[in-house]
Amino acid sequence: MANKNTTSSKLRAALNTLIFPIISIIIAMFIAVFFVMWAEGENFFTATVTLFQAIWEGSFGTSFSIIETLVFVTPLLFTGLANAVAFKTGLFNIGVEGQFIMGIFAAAAVGLIPGIPAFIHVPLVLISGMLIGALWAAIPGFLKAKVGTNEVINTIMMNFIAMFFVNYMIMGPLNAPGKATTPLIQDSAKLWRFLGETNRVNVGLFIGLLLVALVYILLWKTTIGYELRAVGLNPHAAEYGGISIKKNIILAMAISGAIAGLGGAVHVAGIQYQAIQLFGFTGFGFDGIAVALLGKSHPVGVLLSAILFGALNSSSLNLQLANIPKDIVYLIQAIIIIFVAADYIYKWIGEKRKKEAMING
Amino acid sequence: MANGSIPVVVALLAATFRLATPLIFAALGGVISERSGVVNIGLEGIMIVGAFFAVYGSSLTGNPWVGLLFAVVSGALVAAIHAVLSIHLKADQTVSGVAINLFAGALTSFLIFKLFGRQGQTDGVAALPYPTETMAKIPVIGPFLAELNWFVFMAIILVFVVHYVLYYTPLGLRIRAVGEHPKAADTLGINVYKIRYLCVIMSGVFAGLGGATLSIGVMNLFREGMVSGRGFIALAAMIFGNWKPFGATAASFLFAFAQAFEILAQKFGWALPTEAYLAFPYILTMLALAGFVGKTTPPAADGVPYNKGER
């Protein structure tokens, strides 16, 4: 009996954590419908149908669109997990974008080296992405731990520095003559596209899924993860219990950066095969913040919200075909996060109910 | 801007003033908001919205001063979202700010499409007129003044205004009290929520002006990505300047100088890649923060939601 009770209470807890993100998504979609009504001059009903039809067809409607959705989900898994690890330690790593970009650079550079067999070259590319991402994130981590500077501002600054550095490398030392890109990487550095060359989905997706499990194990089944979470929950209590705040801040940033850098490397080795000059940010890192927030920084939550955001992103082309500005997708994402940030509403409603129950009961 | 006829020093100085202006506006906004105890990472997004609506207002009416009004109002409205989220709904202020930034980017690119029927940038509109010719005729400092715009003067006046309000008026005392010790302020009958709402919305007005500087002050259109982190640099300037109007202004000038540096480099033909100059202000921001944080102190209740009635 006792056992049954705990499973049912666990189920209820899981439902409770799920219900608020779902409400946020529904409200955001609802607001998006109004934007579509305004953009298209349609009534509420037609706008709803147009929007949802376009999103559905663009993301899961055909086998091609499902494959493209998976392509969009892959980088979000990495950047979402990277943000989640930082959030769990009480840090805000807005620099996932920059670490992702550095991962792109590392993979595009290492991938150029000729004459290495694939079974060495591919891991080499991925590890180089991880290392440079970890290093790029450890710098603001170090500054936060040792000097006390705000990691939010430093990681944002390092996003810009990463972008300019990588652009310099692409247009300078690594430039493919006459193009705003690096040369294509060697075949031995490419990730396997398991549905054929024309379908861009690749084993990077499985690396991302594996990482979902690994991050879960790291955070909840290892001492390292316990310490990271302890620092995130209450740094002073953690320190009192003998856990070093400083060490864990740097460690959390390095792990977060490694995941982000790996994401960048997978993006090059699986999708782009080269680094392309950036005229702005890739956006994957920023979307990762939203993915982690919506997923409540839990790996499974990250997986689910990465699928949602990946689907939204991959449907943007279809939206344009339906004459809906593709920015509606980003509006939906931003509004979701506004409502996720406002989760106090739900707590407030809950407390009010409790109070009323006390008065009435 | 720098043509051959003016000396390098004047060009550099004028460019520093021009580039400092948006930073000063946003940094002042940050000072006001954080002095009342609300962290406003959303300054970047508010600048984006302000920049866009300045152009929209100008294009609607053909009058750039109306554009300025649009920038101020739209900045205040977006800041109001942040205010509701972080004051009444007790959201994590960093998360709320990030949400504002994402929202601003998405909203403006949607509006470019909807209102201008284009992508990436708006049409050119009437920019804020500035009497370059008359200014140039002023003896001695004429060539320097000719290189500026009205926003530069506005920013500098506002620095003094904000300083005066914060330190020499009852309102300023209340703002600082709310940011340092909201409970004590509440006990004395100060409405903590009201002061915080006022300050966050004012920070939106300032950041909106900062955005307008970029779109109708130095250019005549809005382009996606034109704010490019200036809101965040302004935040760094605020920290660097110890949450004080004059300090934040001085720091803004320093960062602006780092941006203006490219002019010098071009003049002397130094052989560094462009990207190095582009990255320089961001690197300098990090170095300045690393060197000065710990020596500066944020308001004691900065970033902490106030819960009335909680012990």
Chai-1 contact restraints between the chains, C-beta under 6 A:
chainA,res_idxA,chainB,res_idxB,connection_type,confidence,min_distance_angstrom,max_distance_angstrom,comment,restraint_id
A,A39,B,K114,contact,1.0,0.0,6.0,A-B,restraint_1
A,F92,B,T94,contact,1.0,0.0,6.0,A-B,restraint_2
A,L143,B,A290,contact,1.0,0.0,6.0,A-B,restraint_3
A,V147,B,A290,contact,1.0,0.0,6.0,A-B,restraint_4
A,G148,B,V293,contact,1.0,0.0,6.0,A-B,restraint_5
A,G148,B,G294,contact,1.0,0.0,6.0,A-B,restraint_6
A,T149,B,L289,contact,1.0,0.0,6.0,A-B,restraint_7
A,T149,B,A290,contact,1.0,0.0,6.0,A-B,restraint_8
A,T149,B,V293,contact,1.0,0.0,6.0,A-B,restraint_9
A,I153,B,F232,contact,1.0,0.0,6.0,A-B,restraint_10
A,I153,B,L235,contact,1.0,0.0,6.0,A-B,restraint_11
A,I153,B,A236,contact,1.0,0.0,6.0,A-B,restraint_12
A,N154,B,M286,contact,1.0,0.0,6.0,A-B,restraint_13
A,I156,B,F232,contact,1.0,0.0,6.0,A-B,restraint_14
A,M157,B,Y282,contact,1.0,0.0,6.0,A-B,restraint_15
A,M157,B,T285,contact,1.0,0.0,6.0,A-B,restraint_16
A,M157,B,M286,contact,1.0,0.0,6.0,A-B,restraint_17
A,F160,B,G229,contact,1.0,0.0,6.0,A-B,restraint_18
A,F160,B,Y282,contact,1.0,0.0,6.0,A-B,restraint_19
A,I161,B,A279,contact,1.0,0.0,6.0,A-B,restraint_20
A,I161,B,Y282,contact,1.0,0.0,6.0,A-B,restraint_21
A,F164,B,E275,contact,1.0,0.0,6.0,A-B,restraint_22
A,F164,B,L278,contact,1.0,0.0,6.0,A-B,restraint_23
A,F164,B,A279,contact,1.0,0.0,6.0,A-B,restraint_24
A,N167,B,E275,contact,1.0,0.0,6.0,A-B,restraint_25
A,Y168,B,P273,contact,1.0,0.0,6.0,A-B,restraint_26
A,Y168,B,E275,contact,1.0,0.0,6.0,A-B,restraint_27
A,G280,B,G225,contact,1.0,0.0,6.0,A-B,restraint_28
A,P325,B,F110,contact,1.0,0.0,6.0,A-B,restraint_29
A,P325,B,F113,contact,1.0,0.0,6.0,A-B,restraint_30
A,D327,B,A106,contact,1.0,0.0,6.0,A-B,restraint_31
A,D327,B,S109,contact,1.0,0.0,6.0,A-B,restraint_32
A,D327,B,F110,contact,1.0,0.0,6.0,A-B,restraint_33
A,Y330,B,A106,contact,1.0,0.0,6.0,A-B,restraint_34
A,L331,B,A106,contact,1.0,0.0,6.0,A-B,restraint_35
A,L331,B,F110,contact,1.0,0.0,6.0,A-B,restraint_36
A,A334,B,L102,contact,1.0,0.0,6.0,A-B,restraint_37
A,A334,B,F103,contact,1.0,0.0,6.0,A-B,restraint_38
A,A334,B,A106,contact,1.0,0.0,6.0,A-B,restraint_39
A,I337,B,A99,contact,1.0,0.0,6.0,A-B,restraint_40
A,I338,B,A99,contact,1.0,0.0,6.0,A-B,restraint_41
A,A341,B,L85,contact,1.0,0.0,6.0,A-B,restraint_42
A,A341,B,A91,contact,1.0,0.0,6.0,A-B,restraint_43
A,A341,B,V95,contact,1.0,0.0,6.0,A-B,restraint_44
A,A341,B,S96,contact,1.0,0.0,6.0,A-B,restraint_45
A,A341,B,A99,contact,1.0,0.0,6.0,A-B,restraint_46
A,A342,B,L85,contact,1.0,0.0,6.0,A-B,restraint_47
A,A342,B,L89,contact,1.0,0.0,6.0,A-B,restraint_48
A,A342,B,A91,contact,1.0,0.0,6.0,A-B,restraint_49
A,Y344,B,L89,contact,1.0,0.0,6.0,A-B,restraint_50
A,Y344,B,K90,contact,1.0,0.0,6.0,A-B,restraint_51
A,I345,B,L89,contact,1.0,0.0,6.0,A-B,restraint_52
